[in-house]
């Protein structure tokens, strides 16, 4: 949908993005991960057209820049305005026909489970409700591209689950979504593509399905420390790791599972657990940012 080509953004002496090139594919949910200061919000603000790059260029893959719905991380509202009135103002500036404004406002509030608060002053609603209001604002006008910066920040676990469900529903309608979040579980559940930024550069990119399918491993846990077998086990294959009472078999070493189990049992160790797992998003993230 949108391509960034060698984009750099500097704020005086600070380089927020450093020669970033990527394509935001249409119809996908692109998850942006990275520590604070990695450049996630700057990237979103560039795509939203709120700032311009210092160098490089952004361009749409089709004719014309797509209409964008943007929910920033930091939400600033007129606290003395009611929820419904505020969204009506947003709809009026989003080219929604006047006769459709009431319907659009009700629909957006219903989608984020905020309909009961339509007549409340914004200053009187909770932080979680303000997050829902931000999402309701972003979908006003039915934009094809949504930029959601920390959409579940401040929500309790139930609220986070609800936001995840709303995002999946929006994706099913054909929306392209860029999602920045520190909630790794949220990213795992709703995103189809993954980008990890650090210090203004892309350090990891993959589809979510491929990222989580890579590097399966087998973990064998014994009833006591395996120090006596450490040298023997690690000599069998470079992808065998022994830490305390646990043996981890990675990549091709997984084929040696039966041989390892037999060896451990023959040396009078009890095997408490054998499990096969795949790498988690938290592990991918930790390795990348380190």
C-alpha positions as CSV (number, residue, x, y, z in Angstrom):
1,X,0.0,0.0,0.0
2,X,2.8,2.4,1.0
3,X,6.5,2.2,0.4
4,X,9.3,3.9,2.4
5,X,12.5,4.2,0.4
6,X,15.7,5.0,2.4
7,X,13.8,7.3,4.7
8,X,15.7,9.2,7.4
9,X,14.1,11.5,9.9
10,X,16.2,13.8,12.2
11,X,15.2,16.1,15.0
12,X,18.2,18.5,15.2
13,X,21.0,16.2,16.3
14,X,18.8,13.2,17.0
15,X,18.3,10.6,14.3
16,X,14.9,9.0,14.9
17,X,14.8,6.9,11.7
18,X,18.0,6.0,9.8
19,X,17.7,5.0,6.1
20,X,14.6,2.8,6.6
21,X,13.2,1.0,3.6
22,X,10.0,-1.1,3.8
23,X,6.6,-1.7,2.2
24,X,3.4,-1.6,4.1
25,X,1.4,-4.3,2.2
26,X,-2.3,-3.8,1.6
27,X,-4.6,-6.0,3.6
28,X,-2.1,-6.9,6.3
29,X,-1.7,-6.1,10.0
30,X,1.9,-4.9,10.4
31,X,3.2,-5.1,14.0
32,X,5.9,-2.6,15.0
33,X,8.0,-3.6,17.9
34,X,10.9,-1.9,19.5
35,X,12.1,-0.3,22.8
36,X,11.2,3.3,23.6
37,X,13.0,5.6,21.2
38,X,13.3,3.0,18.5
39,X,11.4,5.2,15.9
40,X,8.0,3.5,15.9
41,X,6.0,6.7,16.5
42,X,8.1,8.7,14.1
43,X,7.4,6.1,11.4
44,X,3.7,6.3,12.0
45,X,3.7,10.1,11.9
46,X,5.5,10.0,8.6
47,X,3.0,7.7,7.1
48,X,0.1,9.8,8.5
49,X,1.6,12.8,6.8
50,X,2.1,14.7,10.1
51,X,5.8,15.1,9.5
52,X,8.1,14.9,6.5
53,X,11.3,12.9,6.1
54,X,14.7,14.6,6.3
55,X,15.7,12.5,3.3
56,X,14.4,9.6,1.3
57,X,10.8,9.3,0.1
58,X,7.4,7.8,0.8
59,X,5.0,6.9,-2.0
60,X,1.8,4.9,-2.4
61,X,1.8,1.7,-4.5
62,X,-1.5,2.7,-6.1
63,X,-2.7,6.0,-7.4
64,X,-3.3,8.6,-4.7
65,X,-2.4,8.5,-1.0
66,X,-4.8,6.3,1.0
67,X,-7.1,7.9,3.6
68,X,-5.5,7.3,7.0
69,X,-7.1,6.8,10.4
70,X,-4.5,7.5,13.1
71,X,-4.7,6.8,16.9
72,X,-1.6,8.4,18.5
73,X,-0.2,7.0,21.7
74,X,-0.7,10.2,23.6
75,X,-4.3,11.2,23.4
76,X,-5.3,14.9,23.9
77,X,-9.0,15.6,24.0
78,X,-11.2,18.6,24.9
79,X,-12.3,17.4,28.3
80,X,-15.4,19.6,28.5
81,X,-16.9,18.1,25.4
82,X,-19.1,15.0,25.5
83,X,-18.0,11.8,23.8
84,X,-20.7,11.8,21.1
85,X,-20.2,15.5,20.4
86,X,-16.5,15.0,19.9
87,X,-16.9,12.2,17.5
88,X,-19.5,14.2,15.6
89,X,-17.0,17.0,15.2
90,X,-14.4,14.4,13.9
91,X,-16.9,13.0,11.5
92,X,-17.7,16.5,10.2
93,X,-14.0,17.1,9.4
94,X,-13.7,13.6,7.8
95,X,-16.0,14.3,4.9
96,X,-18.8,12.1,6.4
97,X,-22.2,13.4,4.9
98,X,-24.1,15.3,7.5
99,X,-27.1,13.0,7.3
100,X,-24.8,10.0,8.1
101,X,-22.9,11.6,11.1
102,X,-25.2,10.3,13.8
103,X,-25.1,6.7,12.4
104,X,-21.4,6.8,11.9
105,X,-20.8,8.0,15.5
106,X,-23.1,5.4,17.0
107,X,-21.5,2.6,14.9
108,X,-17.9,3.6,15.9
109,X,-18.8,3.8,19.6
110,X,-20.6,0.4,19.4
111,X,-17.5,-1.2,17.8
112,X,-15.3,-0.2,20.7
113,X,-18.0,-0.9,23.4
114,X,-18.3,2.8,24.4
115,X,-21.9,3.4,23.5
116,X,-23.0,3.8,27.1
117,X,-20.6,6.7,27.5
118,X,-21.9,8.8,24.5
119,X,-23.2,11.6,26.8
120,X,-20.3,11.6,29.2
121,X,-17.8,14.5,29.2
122,X,-14.4,13.2,28.0
123,X,-12.8,14.6,31.2
124,X,-14.9,12.2,33.2
125,X,-14.0,9.0,31.5
126,X,-11.2,6.6,32.4
127,X,-7.9,6.2,30.6
128,X,-9.1,2.9,29.2
129,X,-12.2,4.6,27.8
130,X,-10.0,7.3,26.3
131,X,-8.1,4.6,24.5
132,X,-11.4,3.2,23.1
133,X,-12.4,6.7,22.1
134,X,-9.1,7.0,20.2
135,X,-9.8,3.9,18.3
136,X,-13.4,5.0,17.6
137,X,-12.0,8.3,16.2
138,X,-9.5,6.4,14.0
139,X,-12.3,4.4,12.2
140,X,-14.5,7.4,11.5
141,X,-14.9,7.9,7.8
142,X,-14.0,4.2,7.1
143,X,-10.3,4.8,6.1
144,X,-8.6,1.9,4.4
145,X,-5.4,2.4,6.4
146,X,-5.3,2.5,10.2
147,X,-2.3,3.5,12.2
148,X,-2.7,2.4,15.9
149,X,0.0,3.5,18.3
150,X,-0.4,1.5,21.6
151,X,-4.1,0.9,21.2
152,X,-4.5,-1.2,24.4
153,X,-2.2,1.0,26.6
154,X,-4.0,1.5,30.0
155,X,-6.6,-1.2,29.5
156,X,-7.1,-4.1,31.8
157,X,-6.6,-7.7,30.5
158,X,-10.3,-7.9,29.5
159,X,-10.1,-4.6,27.6
160,X,-6.9,-5.7,25.8
161,X,-8.7,-8.8,24.6
162,X,-11.6,-6.7,23.3
163,X,-9.3,-4.3,21.4
164,X,-7.6,-7.4,19.9
165,X,-10.9,-8.6,18.7
166,X,-11.8,-5.3,17.2
167,X,-8.6,-5.1,15.3
168,X,-9.1,-8.6,13.9
169,X,-12.7,-7.6,12.9
170,X,-11.3,-4.6,11.1
171,X,-8.7,-6.7,9.3
172,X,-11.4,-9.1,8.2
173,X,-13.2,-6.2,6.5
174,X,-10.0,-5.6,4.4
175,X,-8.3,-2.8,6.4
176,X,-4.6,-2.4,6.3
177,X,-3.4,-1.8,9.9
178,X,-0.1,-0.7,11.3
179,X,0.1,-1.5,15.0
180,X,2.7,-0.4,17.5
181,X,2.5,-2.1,20.9
182,X,4.6,-3.2,23.8
183,X,2.0,-6.0,24.4
184,X,3.7,-9.0,22.8
185,X,0.7,-11.2,23.2
186,X,-1.5,-8.7,21.4
187,X,1.0,-8.5,18.5
188,X,1.2,-12.3,18.3
189,X,-2.5,-12.7,18.2
190,X,-3.5,-9.9,15.7
191,X,-0.5,-9.2,13.4
192,X,0.3,-10.9,10.2
193,X,3.6,-9.2,9.5
194,X,6.3,-8.2,12.0
195,X,8.9,-5.4,12.0
196,X,11.3,-4.8,15.0
197,X,13.0,-1.4,15.1
198,X,15.9,-0.4,17.3
199,X,17.8,2.8,17.2
200,X,16.0,4.0,14.2
201,X,16.7,1.0,12.0
202,X,14.9,-2.2,11.1
203,X,16.6,-5.1,12.8
204,X,14.0,-7.8,12.0
205,X,11.2,-8.4,9.5
206,X,9.2,-11.5,8.7
207,X,5.6,-12.7,8.4
208,X,4.3,-13.6,11.9
209,X,3.5,-17.2,10.8
210,X,7.1,-17.8,9.6
211,X,8.6,-16.0,12.5
212,X,6.9,-18.3,15.0
213,X,7.4,-21.4,12.9
214,X,11.2,-21.0,12.9
215,X,13.6,-22.6,15.2
216,X,11.6,-25.3,16.9
217,X,13.4,-27.1,19.8
218,X,13.0,-30.0,22.2
219,X,13.6,-29.5,25.9
220,X,14.4,-32.5,28.2
221,X,14.4,-32.0,31.9
222,X,16.0,-34.4,34.4
223,X,15.5,-34.8,38.1
224,X,18.9,-33.3,39.0
225,X,21.8,-31.3,37.6
226,X,23.4,-32.8,34.4
227,X,26.9,-31.4,34.9
228,X,28.4,-34.9,34.7
229,X,27.0,-35.3,31.2
230,X,27.6,-31.8,30.0
231,X,30.7,-32.6,28.0
232,X,29.4,-35.8,26.5
233,X,26.1,-34.3,25.4
234,X,27.5,-31.2,23.9
235,X,30.0,-33.2,22.0
236,X,27.3,-35.1,20.1
237,X,26.0,-32.0,18.3
238,X,26.8,-28.2,18.3
239,X,23.0,-27.5,18.7
240,X,22.8,-29.3,22.1
241,X,22.8,-27.1,25.1
242,X,22.9,-28.2,28.8
243,X,21.9,-25.8,31.6
244,X,21.5,-27.3,35.0
245,X,19.0,-30.1,34.8
246,X,17.8,-29.2,31.3
247,X,18.9,-30.3,27.8
248,X,17.8,-28.2,24.8
249,X,18.0,-29.7,21.3
250,X,17.8,-27.2,18.5
251,X,17.6,-27.6,14.7
252,X,19.1,-30.9,13.4
253,X,20.0,-31.9,17.0
254,X,16.2,-32.6,17.5
255,X,16.8,-35.8,15.5
256,X,18.9,-37.1,18.4
257,X,16.1,-37.0,20.9
258,X,15.7,-40.7,21.4
259,X,19.5,-41.2,21.6
260,X,19.8,-38.5,24.2
261,X,16.9,-39.9,26.3
262,X,18.4,-43.3,26.2
263,X,21.8,-42.0,27.3
264,X,20.3,-40.0,30.2
265,X,18.2,-42.9,31.4
266,X,21.2,-45.3,31.2
267,X,23.2,-42.9,33.4
268,X,20.5,-43.3,36.1
269,X,18.8,-39.9,35.6
270,X,15.1,-39.7,35.8
271,X,13.4,-37.8,33.0
272,X,10.7,-35.5,34.4
273,X,9.6,-33.8,31.2
274,X,10.1,-33.8,27.4
275,X,8.5,-31.0,25.4
276,X,8.7,-29.7,21.9
277,X,8.3,-26.0,21.5
278,X,8.7,-23.2,19.0
279,X,10.4,-19.9,19.5
280,X,8.2,-17.2,21.1
281,X,7.8,-13.6,20.0
282,X,9.4,-12.5,23.3
283,X,12.5,-14.5,22.5
284,X,12.7,-13.1,19.0
285,X,12.3,-9.6,20.4
286,X,14.9,-10.1,23.1
287,X,17.5,-11.4,20.7
288,X,16.8,-8.7,18.2
289,X,17.1,-5.6,20.5
290,X,20.1,-7.0,22.3
